[in-house]
Amino acid sequence: MGALYGFSAACLLATRIEPSRLAALAVALALLGAGAALRFPSWPALARPAAAALAAAAGFASLLSIELAFFVLVPLLAGAFADPLTRAAGSLRRPAWAASALFAVAAAVLFIQSAERHWQFASGSMDLGIFVQQHWLIAHGRVPFNTVMEMHMLADHMDLIDYVVAPLVRLGPAAEILLLVQALVVASAVFPLVWLGERLAGPAAGLTAAAAFVLAPDVHMGVMFDYNPSVLGSALLLWAAYAMVMCGPLAATAFVLLACASKENFTLYAATLALTLPLLRLASWRRAAGLAGLALLIFGLEMVVLFPAFREGGFRHWEFEELGERPGEIAAAIVSHPLRTAELLVDQPDKRRGLLLPLLGTGYLAAAAPPSLLLVLPNWGERFLSTHRTRWWGYYYGMPAVAMACLGLLAGWRRLRESGRFTERLPAYVLGCVLLAGILPPYLTPAGNRRSDLYYLRQPYASTPSDQRTEQRLVEFVGRDPGLKVAAQYHLLPHLAERPFVVPLERAEEAEVIALQLDGGTYPRGRPAWKRLLWDIDRRGHYYVAFCEGDSVALRRKPGRDVACPSWEALLRSDPGQSAGANAPDP
């Protein structure tokens, strides 16, 4: 049995080593596992031969690139090694200030890492640039018409919580303030999980759920992908759950309203949460019905009244392309073609990954209390029936599911305790699952990382230190004059968005200044199309080079004289139209 566990552990490491060394690693760890079994014959994992055989089979399957095997292998290995880890930590005390310490550490790490990403010019116009401008406009009493997306902010999403956060951006640089607020709100989820855990299953359950939340790879992807109200809403759902279970009606209503204000889809999460808690014997049906009705009423008002008021055609995010464009069409397609719908649900690796990863990070404990699985249904519905690629996996889309899975963890923990199947190994088992899921995944994150995004000091698409210095001087050159119309390349835009008018390069001709990083990211265009865009700008002859350091360049509307700029000249020399005189200015 020990050898089987050792072999499966080697398979988990297979993506981290050269294939030629895999056989030697498998033999070495199998021998190590066998030796450990002989040395510790009372090891509980040795009493589960079926689990050991399944772990070895899942490990072998993972070598054949069967991704789903990873989601079976991790809990089996975490369960096998939970006992020695529990014994090693058996003498550790859980001080009364543990929750506060976990909050402080989580908030500091989340803020420093996300802010460092921004300072390395790795944040983007989507989403940080959008929200910097929206919050700046609200804070200065202006209409929040987002020039990046060319629409009023409420034509895109019902991010009503922006009106709560926006006054804070007057305290300092908007991007850093938003990232700080995001880190604090996400880390604050520690407290409702700890308090609910103590109420339901004891202090160990609460601290374990809180640690699982802040260590979840989906949480890291959300925080490390700019700023988004969905990230706030995921933590606020946990506060709403705490208030529904442990507070009075006023507090419960207030937190439900805050969660609903995060974004229109969170009204459905809040309604599902309210209606599931009575099934788990955590709230009365009377309170649940009232709060669910409130959330659904808000959803109806947003869809029927508010969205049509801000956008002709109403809500624009019915992204179920292969099923239909409108809710009625989508529903009809689901009813008439259930097998095709099921195929759309699961026949995509990123969808399967997004479906299982939040549950894996909590050790699938929600399965011990099956009604708690209802909590993730809104996430499955909005993400996994959609054929829109950004809803499959990554970014901030999995965070609500992590919050709901953590509540399921507490419900399952309580059920195991009530049924007499509770063991002291549960904390080590859950934390083993979430750490293995974040540190040793057999896939790359959407950012291109081989482990959870938070565990990197520099993202692969971040600017080099020398580029950071020139980009910072470029930002200083453009300045903070709110009356200046600016167009900016993707990673530069969030640093220049505190003004009424800032646009991406596609609308550069509307701006007075164009900020460029010639070796930087070109989203949403590929580099060839991005080059053609810049060649076209030069051909029209409306701008001159006003700033140039390295690959950081600023163009300003004429009249004016070019400064020497080798990087810009090299870009223009690569224009195939130059030899034909195509760069002559427009008449």
MIKOL-33936 format. One record per residue (C-alpha): z, x, y; residue number from 1. Coordinates in nm, 2 decimals. Layout:
BEGIN
SITE       pz       px       py    nr
SITE        Z        X        Y   NUM
...
// end
This chain:
BEGIN
SITE       pz       px       py    nr
SITE     0.00     0.00     0.00     1
SITE     0.08     0.28     0.24     2
SITE    -0.25     0.45     0.17     3
SITE    -0.43     0.12     0.25     4
SITE    -0.26     0.09     0.58     5
SITE    -0.34     0.46     0.66     6
SITE    -0.70     0.40     0.58     7
SITE    -0.72     0.09     0.80     8
SITE    -0.55     0.29     1.09     9
SITE    -0.83     0.55     1.05    10
SITE    -1.09     0.28     1.08    11
SITE    -0.93     0.16     1.41    12
SITE    -0.98     0.51     1.55    13
SITE    -1.34     0.53     1.42    14
SITE    -1.50     0.46     1.76    15
SITE    -1.30     0.75     1.91    16
SITE    -1.42     1.03     1.68    17
SITE    -1.75     1.18     1.57    18
SITE    -1.89     1.00     1.26    19
SITE    -1.90     1.33     1.07    20
SITE    -1.52     1.36     1.10    21
SITE    -1.44     1.00     1.00    22
SITE    -1.42     1.07     0.62    23
SITE    -1.17     1.35     0.68    24
SITE    -0.96     1.13     0.91    25
SITE    -0.96     0.85     0.66    26
SITE    -0.84     1.07     0.38    27
SITE    -0.58     1.24     0.60    28
SITE    -0.43     0.91     0.72    29
SITE    -0.44     0.75     0.38    30
SITE    -0.24     1.05     0.24    31
SITE     0.00     1.02     0.54    32
SITE     0.04     0.65     0.47    33
SITE     0.11     0.71     0.11    34
SITE     0.36     0.98     0.19    35
SITE     0.54     0.75     0.44    36
SITE     0.56     0.48     0.17    37
SITE     0.72     0.72    -0.08    38
SITE     0.96     0.84     0.19    39
SITE     1.05     0.49     0.31    40
SITE     1.02     0.26     0.01    41
SITE     1.21    -0.02     0.19    42
SITE     0.93    -0.04     0.46    43
SITE     0.87    -0.42     0.48    44
SITE     0.49    -0.37     0.50    45
SITE     0.50    -0.25     0.14    46
SITE     0.61    -0.59     0.02    47
SITE     0.29    -0.75     0.15    48
SITE     0.01    -0.62    -0.08    49
SITE    -0.23    -0.89     0.03    50
SITE    -0.19    -0.80     0.40    51
SITE    -0.25    -0.43     0.31    52
SITE    -0.56    -0.51     0.12    53
SITE    -0.69    -0.74     0.40    54
SITE    -0.62    -0.46     0.66    55
SITE    -0.82    -0.22     0.45    56
SITE    -1.11    -0.47     0.41    57
SITE    -1.10    -0.54     0.78    58
SITE    -1.11    -0.17     0.86    59
SITE    -1.40    -0.12     0.63    60
SITE    -1.58    -0.41     0.79    61
SITE    -1.52    -0.27     1.13    62
SITE    -1.71     0.05     1.02    63
SITE    -2.01    -0.17     0.96    64
SITE    -2.00    -0.29     1.33    65
SITE    -1.86    -0.63     1.25    66
SITE    -1.67    -0.68     1.57    67
SITE    -1.47    -0.98     1.45    68
SITE    -1.29    -0.75     1.20    69
SITE    -1.11    -0.58     1.49    70
SITE    -0.94    -0.91     1.58    71
SITE    -0.80    -0.93     1.23    72
SITE    -0.72    -0.56     1.19    73
SITE    -0.51    -0.52     1.50    74
SITE    -0.24    -0.78     1.41    75
SITE    -0.22    -0.66     1.06    76
SITE    -0.16    -0.30     1.17    77
SITE     0.08    -0.41     1.45    78
SITE     0.28    -0.62     1.19    79
SITE     0.29    -0.33     0.95    80
SITE     0.42    -0.08     1.20    81
SITE     0.65    -0.32     1.38    82
SITE     0.95    -0.24     1.15    83
SITE     0.97     0.14     1.22    84
SITE     0.92     0.08     1.59    85
SITE     1.19    -0.18     1.59    86
SITE     1.43     0.05     1.42    87
SITE     1.35     0.33     1.66    88
SITE     1.43     0.10     1.96    89
SITE     1.72    -0.08     1.79    90
SITE     1.99     0.09     2.00    91
SITE     1.81     0.01     2.33    92
SITE     1.98    -0.24     2.55    93
SITE     1.81    -0.50     2.76    94
SITE     1.97    -0.48     3.10    95
SITE     2.00    -0.78     3.33    96
SITE     1.76    -0.61     3.58    97
SITE     1.48    -0.57     3.32    98
SITE     1.27    -0.85     3.46    99
SITE     1.30    -0.72     3.82   100
SITE     1.21    -0.37     3.70   101
SITE     0.91    -0.50     3.51   102
SITE     0.80    -0.69     3.82   103
SITE     0.83    -0.39     4.05   104
SITE     0.65    -0.15     3.81   105
SITE     0.37    -0.40     3.74   106
SITE     0.32    -0.49     4.11   107
SITE     0.31    -0.12     4.21   108
SITE     0.07    -0.02     3.94   109
SITE    -0.16    -0.32     3.99   110
SITE    -0.17    -0.26     4.36   111
SITE    -0.21     0.11     4.36   112
SITE    -0.49     0.10     4.09   113
SITE    -0.69    -0.18     4.26   114
SITE    -0.64    -0.03     4.61   115
SITE    -0.74     0.31     4.48   116
SITE    -1.06     0.16     4.33   117
SITE    -1.14     0.02     4.68   118
SITE    -1.06     0.35     4.85   119
SITE    -1.30     0.52     4.61   120
SITE    -1.57     0.28     4.73   121
SITE    -1.59     0.10     4.40   122
SITE    -1.52    -0.25     4.52   123
SITE    -1.81    -0.47     4.60   124
SITE    -1.95    -0.74     4.82   125
SITE    -1.90    -0.98     4.53   126
SITE    -1.60    -1.06     4.54   127
SITE    -1.39    -0.85     4.77   128
SITE    -1.64    -0.85     5.06   129
SITE    -1.67    -1.23     5.04   130
SITE    -1.30    -1.29     5.05   131
SITE    -1.23    -1.03     5.32   132
SITE    -1.47    -1.21     5.55   133
SITE    -1.34    -1.55     5.46   134
SITE    -0.98    -1.46     5.52   135
SITE    -1.05    -1.27     5.84   136
SITE    -1.24    -1.57     5.98   137
SITE    -0.96    -1.81     5.90   138
SITE    -0.69    -1.58     6.03   139
SITE    -0.88    -1.56     6.37   140
SITE    -0.93    -1.93     6.40   141
SITE    -1.30    -1.93     6.32   142
SITE    -1.50    -2.15     6.09   143
SITE    -1.50    -1.98     5.74   144
SITE    -1.88    -1.97     5.71   145
SITE    -1.95    -1.68     5.47   146
SITE    -2.26    -1.49     5.58   147
SITE    -2.27    -1.29     5.26   148
SITE    -2.34    -1.61     5.06   149
SITE    -2.49    -1.81     5.36   150
SITE    -2.26    -2.10     5.31   151
SITE    -1.92    -2.25     5.42   152
SITE    -1.65    -2.11     5.18   153
SITE    -1.58    -2.47     5.06   154
SITE    -1.94    -2.51     4.96   155
SITE    -1.89    -2.24     4.69   156
SITE    -1.54    -2.31     4.56   157
SITE    -1.24    -2.51     4.67   158
SITE    -1.04    -2.20     4.74   159
SITE    -0.79    -2.39     4.96   160
SITE    -0.53    -2.13     4.89   161
SITE    -0.72    -1.90     5.12   162
SITE    -0.56    -2.10     5.41   163
SITE    -0.22    -2.00     5.28   164
SITE    -0.30    -1.63     5.24   165
SITE    -0.52    -1.58     5.54   166
SITE    -0.25    -1.54     5.81   167
SITE    -0.13    -1.23     5.62   168
SITE    -0.44    -1.03     5.69   169
SITE    -0.34    -1.00     6.06   170
SITE    -0.07    -0.76     5.94   171
SITE    -0.31    -0.49     5.84   172
SITE    -0.65    -0.40     5.68   173
SITE    -0.77    -0.72     5.52   174
SITE    -0.89    -0.57     5.19   175
SITE    -0.56    -0.39     5.13   176
SITE    -0.35    -0.70     5.22   177
SITE    -0.55    -0.92     4.98   178
SITE    -0.51    -0.67     4.70   179
SITE    -0.14    -0.64     4.77   180
SITE    -0.10    -1.02     4.77   181
SITE    -0.29    -1.03     4.44   182
SITE    -0.08    -0.76     4.28   183
SITE     0.25    -0.93     4.39   184
SITE     0.15    -1.28     4.27   185
SITE     0.02    -1.15     3.93   186
SITE     0.34    -0.94     3.88   187
SITE     0.55    -1.24     3.98   188
SITE     0.45    -1.42     3.66   189
SITE     0.71    -1.20     3.49   190
SITE     0.98    -1.42     3.62   191
SITE     0.87    -1.77     3.50   192
SITE     0.79    -1.62     3.16   193
SITE     1.13    -1.45     3.13   194
SITE     1.32    -1.76     3.24   195
SITE     1.12    -1.99     3.02   196
SITE     1.16    -1.75     2.73   197
SITE     1.54    -1.73     2.77   198
SITE     1.54    -2.11     2.78   199
SITE     1.32    -2.16     2.47   200
SITE     1.39    -1.86     2.24   201
SITE     1.61    -1.60     2.39   202
SITE     1.58    -1.30     2.63   203
SITE     1.37    -1.10     2.39   204
SITE     1.10    -1.37     2.39   205
SITE     1.08    -1.39     2.76   206
SITE     1.06    -1.02     2.82   207
SITE     0.80    -0.98     2.55   208
SITE     0.58    -1.26     2.69   209
SITE     0.61    -1.11     3.04   210
SITE     0.52    -0.76     2.91   211
SITE     0.23    -0.91     2.71   212
SITE     0.10    -1.07     3.03   213
SITE     0.10    -0.76     3.25   214
SITE    -0.04    -0.55     2.96   215
SITE    -0.32    -0.79     2.87   216
SITE    -0.67    -0.64     2.90   217
SITE    -0.80    -0.96     3.06   218
SITE    -0.54    -0.93     3.34   219
SITE    -0.64    -0.58     3.40   220
SITE    -1.01    -0.68     3.42   221
SITE    -0.92    -0.95     3.67   222
SITE    -0.71    -0.73     3.90   223
SITE    -0.95    -0.44     3.88   224
SITE    -1.25    -0.66     3.97   225
SITE    -1.19    -0.70     4.35   226
SITE    -0.99    -1.00     4.47   227
SITE    -1.03    -1.36     4.35   228
SITE    -0.81    -1.68     4.39   229
SITE    -0.85    -1.74     4.01   230
SITE    -0.63    -1.43     3.96   231
SITE    -0.36    -1.59     4.18   232
SITE    -0.41    -1.93     4.01   233
SITE    -0.35    -1.78     3.66   234
SITE     0.00    -1.66     3.77   235
SITE     0.07    -1.99     3.95   236
SITE     0.00    -2.18     3.64   237
SITE     0.30    -2.01     3.48   238
SITE     0.51    -2.09     3.78   239
SITE     0.39    -2.45     3.75   240
SITE     0.49    -2.45     3.38   241
SITE     0.84    -2.31     3.47   242
SITE     0.89    -2.58     3.74   243
SITE     0.78    -2.86     3.50   244
SITE     1.02    -2.75     3.24   245
SITE     1.32    -2.62     3.44   246
SITE     1.30    -2.76     3.79   247
SITE     1.30    -3.09     3.97   248
SITE     1.00    -3.31     4.06   249
SITE     0.96    -3.16     4.41   250
SITE     0.93    -2.80     4.28   251
SITE     0.70    -2.90     4.00   252
SITE     0.47    -3.09     4.24   253
SITE     0.47    -2.80     4.48   254
SITE     0.37    -2.54     4.22   255
SITE     0.11    -2.77     4.06   256
SITE    -0.05    -2.82     4.41   257
SITE    -0.05    -2.44     4.46   258
SITE    -0.22    -2.39     4.13   259
SITE    -0.48    -2.66     4.21   260
SITE    -0.54    -2.51     4.55   261
SITE    -0.66    -2.18     4.38   262
SITE    -0.99    -2.32     4.27   263
SITE    -1.13    -2.65     4.16   264
SITE    -1.12    -2.57     3.78   265
SITE    -0.75    -2.51     3.80   266
SITE    -0.69    -2.88     3.85   267
SITE    -0.81    -2.92     3.49   268
SITE    -0.58    -2.63     3.37   269
SITE    -0.29    -2.80     3.55   270
SITE    -0.36    -3.14     3.40   271
SITE    -0.40    -2.99     3.05   272
SITE    -0.07    -2.80     3.10   273
SITE     0.12    -3.11     3.21   274
SITE    -0.01    -3.32     2.91   275
SITE     0.06    -3.04     2.65   276
SITE     0.42    -2.97     2.75   277
SITE     0.55    -3.31     2.61   278
SITE     0.37    -3.23     2.28   279
SITE     0.58    -2.91     2.27   280
SITE     0.90    -3.11     2.36   281
SITE     0.93    -2.93     2.69   282
SITE     0.88    -3.21     2.94   283
SITE     0.89    -3.58     2.96   284
SITE     0.58    -3.79     2.93   285
SITE     0.66    -3.97     3.25   286
SITE     0.66    -3.64     3.45   287
SITE     0.36    -3.51     3.26   288
SITE     0.16    -3.82     3.33   289
SITE     0.24    -3.81     3.70   290
SITE     0.15    -3.44     3.75   291
SITE    -0.16    -3.47     3.53   292
SITE    -0.27    -3.77     3.73   293
SITE    -0.22    -3.58     4.05   294
SITE    -0.42    -3.28     3.93   295
SITE    -0.71    -3.50     3.81   296
SITE    -0.70    -3.70     4.13   297
SITE    -0.75    -3.38     4.33   298
SITE    -1.03    -3.28     4.09   299
SITE    -1.20    -3.61     4.15   300
SITE    -1.17    -3.59     4.53   301
SITE    -1.31    -3.24     4.53   302
SITE    -1.61    -3.33     4.32   303
SITE    -1.69    -3.67     4.47   304
SITE    -1.59    -3.62     4.84   305
SITE    -1.53    -3.26     4.94   306
SITE    -1.81    -3.06     4.77   307
SITE    -2.08    -3.31     4.89   308
SITE    -1.94    -3.28     5.24   309
SITE    -1.99    -2.91     5.25   310
SITE    -2.31    -2.87     5.03   311
SITE    -2.60    -3.10     4.98   312
SITE    -2.61    -3.17     4.61   313
SITE    -2.23    -3.12     4.57   314
SITE    -2.07    -2.88     4.32   315
SITE    -2.31    -2.59     4.24   316
SITE    -2.15    -2.43     3.94   317
SITE    -2.27    -2.65     3.65   318
SITE    -2.39    -2.34     3.47   319
SITE    -2.47    -2.48     3.13   320
SITE    -2.83    -2.39     3.16   321
SITE    -2.94    -2.45     2.80   322
SITE    -2.76    -2.79     2.78   323
SITE    -2.85    -2.94     3.12   324
SITE    -2.81    -2.91     3.49   325
SITE    -2.57    -3.20     3.55   326
SITE    -2.25    -3.32     3.37   327
SITE    -2.43    -3.63     3.23   328
SITE    -2.71    -3.42     3.09   329
SITE    -2.47    -3.17     2.94   330
SITE    -2.26    -3.44     2.78   331
SITE    -2.57    -3.60     2.63   332
SITE    -2.69    -3.27     2.49   333
SITE    -2.35    -3.20     2.33   334
SITE    -2.35    -3.54     2.16   335
SITE    -2.71    -3.53     2.04   336
SITE    -2.72    -3.17     1.94   337
SITE    -2.37    -3.07     1.81   338
SITE    -2.49    -2.78     1.59   339
SITE    -2.69    -2.63     1.87   340
SITE    -2.39    -2.66     2.10   341
SITE    -2.17    -2.49     1.84   342
SITE    -2.42    -2.21     1.81   343
SITE    -2.42    -2.16     2.19   344
SITE    -2.04    -2.15     2.17   345
SITE    -2.01    -1.86     1.92   346
SITE    -2.34    -1.69     1.87   347
SITE    -2.28    -1.42     2.13   348
SITE    -2.05    -1.12     2.09   349
SITE    -1.90    -1.14     2.44   350
SITE    -1.82    -1.51     2.39   351
SITE    -1.64    -1.44     2.06   352
SITE    -1.45    -1.15     2.23   353
SITE    -1.35    -1.37     2.52   354
SITE    -1.23    -1.64     2.28   355
SITE    -1.01    -1.42     2.08   356
SITE    -0.88    -1.15     2.31   357
SITE    -0.62    -1.35     2.50   358
SITE    -0.48    -1.48     2.17   359
SITE    -0.49    -1.14     2.01   360
SITE    -0.28    -0.99     2.30   361
SITE     0.00    -1.24     2.21   362
SITE    -0.02    -1.18     1.83   363
SITE    -0.17    -1.52     1.77   364
SITE     0.18    -1.66     1.79   365
SITE     0.05    -1.98     1.95   366
SITE    -0.07    -2.07     1.60   367
SITE     0.29    -2.12     1.49   368
SITE     0.30    -2.41     1.74   369
SITE    -0.05    -2.56     1.71   370
SITE    -0.03    -2.80     2.01   371
SITE     0.00    -2.50     2.24   372
SITE    -0.36    -2.41     2.15   373
SITE    -0.46    -2.71     2.35   374
SITE    -0.37    -2.51     2.66   375
SITE    -0.67    -2.29     2.63   376
SITE    -0.92    -2.57     2.59   377
SITE    -1.02    -2.57     2.96   378
SITE    -1.10    -2.20     2.94   379
SITE    -1.31    -2.25     2.63   380
SITE    -1.49    -2.54     2.78   381
SITE    -1.59    -2.37     3.11   382
SITE    -1.67    -2.03     2.96   383
SITE    -1.79    -2.06     2.61   384
SITE    -2.03    -2.35     2.63   385
SITE    -2.18    -2.19     2.94   386
SITE    -2.48    -1.97     2.90   387
SITE    -2.41    -1.81     3.23   388
SITE    -2.34    -1.44     3.15   389
SITE    -2.04    -1.38     3.38   390
SITE    -1.85    -1.65     3.20   391
SITE    -1.87    -1.49     2.86   392
SITE    -1.61    -1.22     2.89   393
SITE    -1.47    -0.99     3.15   394
SITE    -1.40    -1.00     3.52   395
SITE    -1.13    -1.26     3.60   396
SITE    -1.26    -1.53     3.37   397
SITE    -1.01    -1.47     3.09   398
SITE    -0.69    -1.46     3.30   399
SITE    -0.61    -1.83     3.28   400
SITE    -0.64    -1.81     2.90   401
SITE    -0.40    -1.52     2.90   402
SITE    -0.15    -1.72     3.10   403
SITE    -0.18    -2.01     2.86   404
SITE    -0.16    -1.78     2.55   405
SITE     0.17    -1.64     2.68   406
SITE     0.31    -2.00     2.70   407
SITE     0.18    -2.05     2.35   408
SITE     0.36    -1.73     2.25   409
SITE     0.69    -1.87     2.37   410
SITE     0.63    -2.20     2.19   411
SITE     0.53    -2.03     1.87   412
SITE     0.84    -1.80     1.89   413
SITE     1.06    -2.10     1.93   414
SITE     0.90    -2.26     1.63   415
SITE     0.95    -1.96     1.41   416
SITE     1.31    -1.94     1.52   417
SITE     1.37    -2.31     1.44   418
SITE     1.20    -2.27     1.10   419
SITE     1.41    -1.97     1.00   420
SITE     1.12    -1.73     1.00   421
SITE     1.21    -1.53     1.31   422
SITE     1.26    -1.16     1.27   423
SITE     1.37    -0.89     1.51   424
SITE     1.03    -0.73     1.47   425
SITE     0.84    -0.98     1.68   426
SITE     0.87    -0.79     2.01   427
SITE     0.72    -0.47     1.86   428
SITE     0.46    -0.68     1.68   429
SITE     0.34    -0.85     2.00   430
SITE     0.35    -0.54     2.21   431
SITE     0.17    -0.35     1.94   432
SITE    -0.11    -0.61     1.94   433
SITE    -0.16    -0.61     2.32   434
SITE    -0.15    -0.23     2.34   435
SITE    -0.39    -0.17     2.06   436
SITE    -0.63    -0.43     2.21   437
SITE    -0.62    -0.25     2.54   438
SITE    -0.62     0.11     2.43   439
SITE    -0.84     0.12     2.12   440
SITE    -1.11    -0.16     2.15   441
SITE    -1.44    -0.10     1.96   442
SITE    -1.64    -0.21     2.27   443
SITE    -1.69    -0.11     2.63   444
SITE    -1.54    -0.32     2.91   445
SITE    -1.78    -0.48     3.16   446
SITE    -1.70    -0.18     3.38   447
SITE    -1.82     0.06     3.11   448
SITE    -1.47     0.18     3.00   449
SITE    -1.37     0.25     2.65   450
SITE    -1.02     0.12     2.71   451
SITE    -0.86    -0.13     2.94   452
SITE    -0.98    -0.08     3.30   453
SITE    -0.62    -0.03     3.44   454
SITE    -0.58     0.29     3.23   455
SITE    -0.83     0.49     3.43   456
SITE    -0.76     0.67     3.76   457
SITE    -1.13     0.65     3.85   458
SITE    -1.38     0.39     3.75   459
SITE    -1.72     0.53     3.62   460
SITE    -1.91     0.38     3.91   461
SITE    -1.67     0.51     4.18   462
SITE    -1.80     0.75     4.45   463
SITE    -1.73     1.12     4.42   464
SITE    -1.46     1.27     4.64   465
SITE    -1.73     1.42     4.87   466
SITE    -1.91     1.09     4.90   467
SITE    -1.59     0.91     4.97   468
SITE    -1.53     1.14     5.27   469
SITE    -1.88     1.08     5.42   470
SITE    -1.86     0.71     5.34   471
SITE    -1.53     0.69     5.52   472
SITE    -1.68     0.86     5.83   473
SITE    -1.97     0.62     5.81   474
SITE    -1.73     0.32     5.82   475
SITE    -1.56     0.48     6.12   476
SITE    -1.89     0.52     6.29   477
SITE    -1.98     0.16     6.25   478
SITE    -1.64     0.06     6.38   479
SITE    -1.45    -0.26     6.39   480
SITE    -1.63    -0.43     6.68   481
SITE    -1.64    -0.80     6.56   482
SITE    -1.94    -0.87     6.77   483
SITE    -2.16    -0.61     6.59   484
SITE    -2.39    -0.76     6.33   485
SITE    -2.38    -0.54     6.02   486
SITE    -2.58    -0.52     5.69   487
SITE    -2.42    -0.30     5.42   488
SITE    -2.49    -0.17     5.08   489
SITE    -2.29    -0.33     4.79   490
SITE    -1.98    -0.09     4.78   491
SITE    -1.97    -0.04     5.16   492
SITE    -1.97    -0.41     5.25   493
SITE    -1.60    -0.48     5.18   494
SITE    -1.50    -0.20     5.42   495
SITE    -1.71    -0.36     5.70   496
SITE    -1.65    -0.73     5.63   497
SITE    -1.39    -0.80     5.90   498
SITE    -1.63    -0.96     6.14   499
SITE    -1.82    -1.29     6.18   500
SITE    -2.15    -1.15     6.06   501
SITE    -2.20    -0.91     5.77   502
SITE    -2.48    -0.94     5.52   503
SITE    -2.61    -0.76     5.21   504
SITE    -2.92    -0.54     5.24   505
SITE    -3.15    -0.83     5.15   506
SITE    -3.10    -0.96     5.50   507
SITE    -3.09    -0.63     5.67   508
SITE    -3.34    -0.72     5.94   509
SITE    -3.09    -0.97     6.09   510
SITE    -2.84    -0.69     6.16   511
SITE    -2.80    -0.44     6.44   512
SITE    -2.66    -0.17     6.21   513
SITE    -2.74    -0.10     5.84   514
SITE    -2.49     0.10     5.64   515
SITE    -2.62     0.28     5.34   516
SITE    -2.50     0.51     5.06   517
SITE    -2.82     0.65     4.91   518
SITE    -2.67     0.75     4.58   519
SITE    -2.44     0.44     4.56   520
SITE    -2.46     0.11     4.37   521
SITE    -2.76    -0.11     4.43   522
SITE    -2.63    -0.45     4.30   523
SITE    -2.79    -0.70     4.26   524
SITE    -3.12    -0.50     4.26   525
SITE    -3.21    -0.22     4.03   526
SITE    -3.27     0.11     4.19   527
SITE    -3.66     0.08     4.20   528
SITE    -3.64    -0.25     4.38   529
SITE    -3.36    -0.12     4.61   530
SITE    -3.59     0.17     4.71   531
SITE    -3.87    -0.06     4.78   532
SITE    -3.64    -0.26     5.01   533
SITE    -3.55     0.05     5.21   534
SITE    -3.91     0.16     5.23   535
SITE    -4.00    -0.18     5.36   536
SITE    -3.73    -0.15     5.63   537
SITE    -3.87     0.18     5.74   538
SITE    -4.23     0.06     5.74   539
SITE    -4.14    -0.21     5.99   540
SITE    -4.02     0.05     6.23   541
SITE    -3.73    -0.15     6.38   542
SITE    -3.45     0.11     6.31   543
SITE    -3.37     0.47     6.36   544
SITE    -3.12     0.70     6.18   545
SITE    -2.81     0.69     6.40   546
SITE    -2.57     0.86     6.15   547
SITE    -2.62     1.09     5.85   548
SITE    -2.37     1.29     5.65   549
SITE    -2.48     1.37     5.29   550
SITE    -2.60     1.05     5.14   551
SITE    -2.41     0.83     5.38   552
SITE    -2.66     0.69     5.64   553
SITE    -2.65     0.43     5.92   554
SITE    -2.96     0.28     6.07   555
SITE    -2.94     0.12     6.42   556
SITE    -3.19    -0.11     6.58   557
SITE    -3.42     0.07     6.82   558
SITE    -3.45     0.20     7.09   559
SITE    -3.29     0.53     6.99   560
SITE    -3.37     0.87     6.85   561
SITE    -3.33     0.98     6.49   562
SITE    -3.07     1.23     6.39   563
SITE    -3.16     1.49     6.13   564
SITE    -3.11     1.34     5.79   565
SITE    -3.25     1.52     5.48   566
SITE    -3.13     1.25     5.23   567
SITE    -3.31     0.97     5.42   568
SITE    -3.62     1.19     5.46   569
SITE    -3.62     1.26     5.09   570
SITE    -3.61     0.89     5.01   571
SITE    -3.90     0.82     5.24   572
SITE    -4.11     1.10     5.09   573
SITE    -4.07     0.92     4.75   574
SITE    -4.25     0.62     4.90   575
SITE    -4.59     0.60     4.74   576
SITE    -4.72     0.40     5.05   577
SITE    -4.65     0.69     5.29   578
SITE    -4.97     0.87     5.21   579
SITE    -5.17     0.56     5.30   580
SITE    -5.00     0.53     5.64   581
SITE    -4.80     0.22     5.52   582
SITE    -4.50     0.32     5.72   583
SITE    -4.65     0.24     6.05   584
SITE    -4.44     0.00     6.26   585
SITE    -4.52    -0.37     6.28   586
SITE    -4.74    -0.46     6.59   587
// end
